[in-house]
């Protein structure tokens, strides 16, 4: 029974919300290593790793309509 509990606990520790790459975390999009040109070398630019999230953020913020006089 002890071993079963130990195995379950070890398996549950792997269920945390973690990101594989630092630049996948939206909180780190503005970090230096997540900005070009540095991220191009490591291929960890946020637009490569989490494109659907970035598209939602871009679509949520619509540019203001400019009025022509």
C-alpha positions in Angstrom: 0.0 0.0 0.0 2.9 2.4 0.8 4.4 1.8 -2.6 1.1 2.5 -4.3 0.7 5.8 -2.5 4.3 6.7 -3.3 3.8 5.9 -7.0 0.6 8.0 -7.2 2.4 10.9 -5.5 5.3 10.7 -7.9 2.9 10.7 -10.8 0.9 13.6 -9.5 4.0 15.8 -9.2 4.3 15.7 -13.0 0.8 17.4 -13.3 1.9 20.9 -12.6 1.4 23.8 -15.0 4.8 24.1 -16.5 6.1 25.4 -19.8 8.7 23.4 -21.7 10.4 26.6 -22.9 10.6 29.9 -21.0 9.3 31.9 -23.9 6.1 29.8 -24.0 5.0 31.5 -20.8 3.0 34.7 -21.7 4.5 36.3 -18.6 8.0 36.0 -20.1 7.2 37.3 -23.7 9.1 40.5 -22.9 12.2 38.8 -21.5 15.5 39.5 -23.3 16.0 35.9 -24.4 12.5 35.9 -25.9 13.2 38.9 -28.1 14.7 38.9 -31.6 17.5 38.5 -32.6 18.5 36.5 -29.5 15.6 34.1 -29.8 16.2 33.4 -33.5 19.4 31.5 -32.7 17.6 29.2 -30.2 14.3 29.1 -32.2 12.4 30.0 -29.0 10.7 33.2 -30.2 7.2 33.4 -28.7 5.6 33.6 -32.2 7.1 30.2 -33.0 6.1 28.5 -29.8 2.7 29.9 -29.0 1.2 31.3 -32.2 -2.5 30.7 -31.4 -2.1 32.6 -28.1 -0.4 35.5 -29.8 -3.1 35.6 -32.5 -5.8 35.9 -29.8 -3.9 38.7 -28.1 -3.5 40.6 -31.4 -7.1 40.1 -32.4 -8.4 41.3 -29.0 -6.6 44.6 -29.3 -8.0 46.2 -32.4 -6.3 49.4 -33.7 -8.3 52.6 -33.3 -9.9 53.8 -36.5 -8.2 56.9 -37.9 -10.6 59.5 -39.2 -9.6 61.3 -42.3 -10.4 65.0 -42.2 
